[in-house]
Amino acid sequence: MLHQILEEERFNPRRLEIKVTESVLMEHLDSATRIFQSLHHIGVRIALDDFGIGYSSLSYLHRFTFDKFKIDGPSSPRWRPSPKPRPSSTRW
């Protein structure tokens, strides 16, 4: 149905980004898998919003193809880039 509306309105589906939160994704895991596949097939982009607030597991993400991730800042302080590159102690 969305594809039909986009065609009728002459709206490029690649310009449409749908954000879904981690909690909604986990509550509807099976249906989200099917819906996301359909949306990607027509060119709609999917963004995972607020990752790290709830389930915080990378293990389930292999089921999906996301175009963007929004990682929740307060729950991920270890993800901040270091100010300077650290020298490697390993030599090859």
Contact map, one row per residue, 1 for C-alpha under 8 A:
11111000000000000000000000000000000000000000000000000000000000000000000000000000000000000000
11111100000000000000000000000000000000000000000000000000000000000000000000000000000000000000
11111110000010000000000000000000000000000100000000000000000000000000000000000000000000000000
11111111000000000000000000000000000000000000000000000000000000000000000000000000000000000000
11111111100000000000000000000000000000000000000000000000000000000000000000000000000000000000
01111111111110000000000000000000000000000000000000000000000000000000000000000000000000000000
00111111111100000000000000000000000000000000000000000000000000000000000000000000000000000000
00011111111000000000000000000000000000000000000000000000000000000000000000000000000000000000
00001111111000000000000000000000000000000000000000000000000000000000000000000000000000000000
00000111111100000000000000000000000000000000000000000000000000000000000000000000000000000000
00000111111110100000000000000000000000000000000000000000000000000000000000000000000000000000
00000110011111110000000000000000000000000000000000000000000000000000000000000000000000000000
00100100001111110000000000000000000000000111100000000000000000000000000000000000000000000000
00000000000111111000000000000000000000000011100000000000000000000000000000000000000000000000
00000000001111111000000000000000000000000001100000000000000000000000000000000000000000000000
00000000000111111100000000000000000000000001100000000000000000000000000000000000000000000000
00000000000001111110000000000000000000000001111000000000000000000000000000000000000000000000
00000000000000011111000000000000000000000001111000000000000000000000000000000000000000000000
00000000000000001111100000000000000000000000011110000000000000000000000000000000000000000000
00000000000000000111110110000000000000000000011110000000000000000000000000000000000000000000
00000000000000000011111110000000000000000000000111100000000000000000000000000000000000000000
00000000000000000001111111000000000000000000000111111110000000000000000000000000000000000000
00000000000000000000111111100000000000000000000000000110000000000000000000000000000000000000
00000000000000000001111111110000000000000000000000000000000000000000000000000000000000000000
00000000000000000001111111111001000000000000000000000000000000000000000000000000000000000000
00000000000000000000011111111000000000000000000000000000000000000000000000000000000000000000
00000000000000000000001111111000000000000000000000000000000000000000000000000000000000000000
00000000000000000000000111111111000000000000000000000000000000000000000000000000000000000000
00000000000000000000000011111111100000000000000000000000000000000000000000000000000000000000
00000000000000000000000000011111110000000000000000000000000000000000000000000000000000000000
00000000000000000000000000011111111000000000000000000000000000000000000000000000000000000000
00000000000000000000000010011111111100000000000000000000000000000000000000000000000000000000
00000000000000000000000000001111111110000000000000000000000000110000000000000000000000000000
00000000000000000000000000000111111111000000000000000000000000000000000000000000000000000000
00000000000000000000000000000011111111100000000000000000000000000000000000000000000000000000
00000000000000000000000000000001111111110000010000000000000000011000000000000000000000000000
00000000000000000000000000000000111111111000000000000000000000000000000000000000000000000000
00000000000000000000000000000000011111111100000000000000000000000000000000000000000000000000
00000000000000000000000000000000001111111111100000000000000000000000000000000000000000000000
00000000000000000000000000000000000111111111110000000000000000000000000000000000000000000000
00000000000000000000000000000000000011111111000000000000000000000000000000000000000000000000
00100000000010000000000000000000000001111111000000000000000000000000000000000000000000000000
00000000000011000000000000000000000000111111100000000000000000000000000000000000000000000000
00000000000011111100000000000000000000111111110000000000000000000000000000000000000000000000
00000000000011111100000000000000000000110011111000000000000000000110000000000000000000000000
00000000000000001111000000000000000100010001111100000000000000001111000000000000000000000000
00000000000000001111000000000000000000000000111110000000000000000111110000000000000000000000
00000000000000000011110000000000000000000000011111100000000000000101110000000000000000000000
00000000000000000011110000000000000000000000001111100000000000000000111000000000000000000000
00000000000000000000110000000000000000000000000111111000000000000000111100000000000000000000
00000000000000000000110000000000000000000000000111111101000000000000111100000000000000000000
00000000000000000000010000000000000000000000000001111111100000000000001100110000000000000000
00000000000000000000010000000000000000000000000001111111000000000000000100100000000000000000
00000000000000000000011000000000000000000000000000111111000000000000000000000000000000000000
00000000000000000000011000000000000000000000000000011111100000000000000000000000000000000000
00000000000000000000000000000000000000000000000000111111110000000000000000000000000000000000
00000000000000000000000000000000000000000000000000010011111110000000000000000000000000000000
00000000000000000000000000000000000000000000000000000001111111000000000000000000000000000000
00000000000000000000000000000000000000000000000000000000111111000000000000000000000000000000
00000000000000000000000000000000000000000000000000000000111111100000000000000000000000000000
00000000000000000000000000000000000000000000000000000000111111111000000000000000000000000000
00000000000000000000000000000000000000000000000000000000011111111000000000000000000000000000
00000000000000000000000000000000100000000000000000000000000111111000000000000000000000000000
00000000000000000000000000000000100100000000000000000000000011111100000000000000000000000000
00000000000000000000000000000000000100000000010000000000000011111110000000000000000000000000
00000000000000000000000000000000000000000000111100000000000000011111100000000000000000000000
00000000000000000000000000000000000000000000111000000000000000001111100000000000000000000000
00000000000000000000000000000000000000000000011100000000000000000111110000000000000000000000
00000000000000000000000000000000000000000000001111100000000000000111111000000000000000000000
00000000000000000000000000000000000000000000001111100000000000000001111100000000000000000000
00000000000000000000000000000000000000000000000011110000000000000000111110010000000000000000
00000000000000000000000000000000000000000000000001111000000000000000011111110000000000000000
00000000000000000000000000000000000000000000000000000000000000000000001111111000000000000000
00000000000000000000000000000000000000000000000000000000000000000000000111111000000000000000
00000000000000000000000000000000000000000000000000011000000000000000000111111000000000000000
00000000000000000000000000000000000000000000000000010000000000000000001111111111000000000000
00000000000000000000000000000000000000000000000000000000000000000000000011111111000000000000
00000000000000000000000000000000000000000000000000000000000000000000000000011111000000000000
00000000000000000000000000000000000000000000000000000000000000000000000000011111100000000000
00000000000000000000000000000000000000000000000000000000000000000000000000011111110000000000
00000000000000000000000000000000000000000000000000000000000000000000000000000011111000000000
00000000000000000000000000000000000000000000000000000000000000000000000000000001111110000000
00000000000000000000000000000000000000000000000000000000000000000000000000000000111110000000
00000000000000000000000000000000000000000000000000000000000000000000000000000000011111000000
00000000000000000000000000000000000000000000000000000000000000000000000000000000011111100000
00000000000000000000000000000000000000000000000000000000000000000000000000000000000111110000
00000000000000000000000000000000000000000000000000000000000000000000000000000000000011111000
00000000000000000000000000000000000000000000000000000000000000000000000000000000000001111110
00000000000000000000000000000000000000000000000000000000000000000000000000000000000000111110
00000000000000000000000000000000000000000000000000000000000000000000000000000000000000011111
00000000000000000000000000000000000000000000000000000000000000000000000000000000000000011111
00000000000000000000000000000000000000000000000000000000000000000000000000000000000000000111
